Amino acid sequence: MRTVDAAGLGIGDEYPPRIMGVLNVSEESPYDPSVFADPGEAAAYVDDELVGEGADIVDVGLESANKRFEVLAADEELDRLDTAVETLESTSGDAVWSIETRYHEVAEAALDRGFEMVNDICGFADPEMPRVCEEYDVAVSKMASPPDLERPGAVEKPDDIYDALELNGFTDKTIVDPAFGGWSEDKTVEDDRETFRRLREFRGYGRPVLVSINRKNFLRT
């Protein structure tokens, strides 16, 4: 199993499981406790509720996965990046900061401004994303998604996840994400549960695996 170094945070079999906390700066995101527009309030949430409760990584979402909303273009995501950066600069906790995006331009801008990891929710549908991550020598989580940059979404059937993860290859620091939850309207809870039961199979890539559970849909809490 390949070990990934995420800005000094070891991820892989030689290390304990790492916890990723989520901060959203998108007002349309459905999980209200994680949504903030004010950097000061967001920073307090990160310090107290995420890092303070054990999060090793803070993943910042710039837009919602909710299918009721239009997908943001790269320049619209960039407009929201200021709030994320101000939050990062205002926190005191020690965590790796990850930017959730599918655009290489957004990833590059975030890395230039203090972010240390990328969470690609379109699985390298942007062919420039691997190049950016390699040039900045950062860890990148690659979510299994249809190869459509304009509409990210989880692959419904577990047997199809392999092809999605292999799209445009891997970087040396890629973490694979089979994709759970509400990214697809067609993906059922049973699809998620089957993927969960088969998680060991995805270790066949020899890379760490990100398990991103949607609490509302998957755990029903």
C-alpha positions in Angstrom: 0.0 0.0 0.0 1.4 3.4 -1.1 1.7 5.9 1.7 0.7 9.5 0.9 2.3 12.5 2.5 -0.3 15.3 2.7 1.7 18.4 3.8 3.4 16.3 6.5 0.4 14.3 7.4 1.0 10.6 6.7 -1.9 8.7 5.2 -1.9 5.0 4.6 -1.6 1.6 6.4 1.4 2.8 8.4 -0.7 5.5 10.1 -4.0 5.6 12.0 -7.2 6.5 10.1 -7.3 10.2 9.3 -10.5 12.3 9.8 -11.6 14.9 7.3 -13.9 17.6 8.5 -16.0 19.7 6.1 -16.5 23.4 5.9 -18.9 24.9 3.3 -18.8 28.5 2.1 -21.7 27.9 -0.2 -25.0 29.2 1.1 -26.9 26.7 -0.9 -25.3 23.7 0.8 -28.0 21.5 2.6 -26.1 20.8 5.8 -26.6 24.0 7.6 -24.2 23.5 10.6 -21.2 23.4 8.2 -22.2 26.5 6.1 -20.6 29.9 6.8 -20.3 33.2 4.9 -18.4 35.1 7.6 -14.7 34.1 7.9 -14.6 34.8 11.6 -17.5 32.5 12.4 -16.2 29.9 10.0 -12.8 30.0 11.7 -14.3 29.5 15.1 -16.3 26.5 13.7 -13.1 25.0 12.3 -11.1 25.5 15.5 -13.9 24.3 17.9 -16.0 21.8 16.0 -13.6 20.3 13.5 -10.0 20.5 14.6 -11.0 20.7 18.2 -12.9 17.4 17.8 -10.1 15.6 16.1 -10.2 16.5 12.4 -6.8 16.1 10.6 -8.0 17.6 7.4 -10.3 20.5 6.7 -12.0 20.2 3.3 -13.6 23.4 2.0 -16.5 23.2 -0.4 -17.2 26.2 -2.6 -20.5 24.9 -4.0 -23.2 22.5 -3.1 -23.6 19.0 -4.5 -27.4 19.5 -4.4 -28.7 18.8 -7.9 -31.4 21.5 -7.6 -28.8 24.2 -8.1 -26.9 25.1 -11.2 -23.2 24.0 -11.3 -20.8 26.9 -10.8 -18.2 27.8 -13.4 -14.6 28.1 -12.4 -14.7 31.9 -12.1 -17.7 31.7 -9.8 -15.8 29.3 -7.6 -12.9 31.7 -7.6 -15.2 34.5 -6.4 -15.9 32.4 -3.3 -12.3 31.5 -2.6 -11.6 34.7 -0.7 -13.9 33.6 2.2 -12.2 30.3 2.3 -8.7 31.9 2.4 -9.7 34.4 5.1 -11.0 31.5 7.2 -7.8 29.6 6.8 -5.7 32.6 7.8 -7.9 33.1 10.9 -7.7 29.7 12.4 -5.4 28.6 15.1 -5.8 24.8 14.9 -3.3 22.5 13.2 -4.8 20.8 10.2 -4.2 20.2 6.5 -6.4 22.4 4.4 -8.0 20.8 1.3 -9.9 22.6 -1.5 -12.8 20.8 -3.0 -13.1 21.6 -6.7 -13.1 20.0 -10.2 -11.3 22.9 -11.9 -7.5 23.1 -12.1 -7.6 26.9 -12.1 -9.4 26.9 -8.8 -7.0 24.3 -7.3 -4.0 26.2 -8.5 -5.3 29.5 -7.0 -6.1 27.8 -3.7 -2.7 26.2 -3.5 -1.1 29.5 -4.2 -3.0 31.0 -1.3 -2.2 28.5 1.5 -4.2 25.3 0.7 -2.2 22.1 0.9 -4.4 19.4 -0.7 -7.0 19.0 -3.4 -10.3 17.1 -3.4 -11.3 16.6 -7.0 -15.0 15.7 -7.1 -14.9 15.1 -10.9 -12.1 12.5 -10.8 -9.6 14.3 -13.1 -12.3 15.1 -15.8 -10.2 18.3 -16.1 -7.1 16.7 -17.7 -5.0 19.6 -16.3 -5.7 18.7 -12.7 -3.1 15.9 -12.4 -0.5 18.3 -13.7 -1.3 21.0 -11.2 -1.2 18.5 -8.3 2.1 17.1 -9.4 3.7 20.5 -9.9 2.7 21.6 -6.4 3.5 18.1 -5.0 0.3 17.9 -3.1 -2.0 15.0 -2.1 -5.2 14.8 -4.2 -8.4 12.8 -3.5 -9.9 11.6 -6.7 -13.6 10.9 -6.6 -15.2 8.3 -8.9 -17.3 10.5 -11.1 -18.7 10.4 -14.7 -16.2 12.2 -17.0 -18.4 15.3 -17.2 -16.8 18.5 -15.9 -20.1 20.4 -16.1 -22.0 18.0 -13.8 -20.1 16.1 -11.1 -21.9 13.0 -9.8 -21.1 9.7 -8.2 -21.0 6.6 -10.3 -24.1 4.6 -9.4 -23.0 1.0 -9.8 -20.0 -0.3 -7.8 -18.7 -2.3 -10.8 -18.4 0.9 -12.8 -16.3 2.7 -10.1 -13.1 1.2 -11.4 -13.3 2.7 -14.8 -14.1 6.1 -13.3 -11.2 6.0 -10.9 -8.8 5.1 -13.7 -9.8 8.1 -15.9 -6.7 10.2 -16.7 -4.6 8.0 -14.3 -3.2 8.9 -10.9 -0.5 11.1 -9.5 2.1 9.8 -7.0 0.0 11.3 -4.2 -3.5 10.2 -5.3 -6.1 9.0 -2.7 -9.0 7.2 -4.2 -12.6 8.0 -3.3 -15.3 5.5 -4.4 -17.9 8.2 -3.8 -20.8 7.8 -1.4 -23.9 9.9 -0.8 -26.0 12.4 -2.7 -23.8 13.2 -5.7 -26.2 11.3 -8.0 -30.0 11.2 -7.9 -29.9 7.7 -9.3 -27.6 6.2 -6.7 -29.5 4.4 -4.1 -28.7 3.6 -0.4 -28.3 0.0 -1.4 -25.7 1.0 -4.0 -23.8 2.8 -1.3 -24.1 -0.1 1.1 -22.7 -2.5 -1.6 -19.8 -0.1 -2.3 -19.1 0.0 1.5 -19.1 -3.8 1.7 -16.7 -4.0 -1.2 -14.3 -1.3 0.0 -11.4 -3.7 0.3 -11.5 -4.2 -3.5 -10.5 -0.6 -4.0 -7.3 -1.2 -2.1 -6.2 -3.1 -5.1 -5.0 0.3 -6.5 -2.4 0.2 -3.8 -3.5 3.7 -2.6 -5.2 5.1 0.5 -9.0 5.2 0.3 -11.2 8.1 1.3 -14.6 7.1 2.7 -16.8 10.1 2.6 -20.1 9.1 4.2 -23.2 11.2 3.8 -24.7 11.0 7.3 -28.2 11.9 6.3 -28.5 9.4 3.4 -26.2 6.6 4.5 -26.4 6.6 8.3 -30.0 8.0 8.4 -29.1 10.4 11.3 
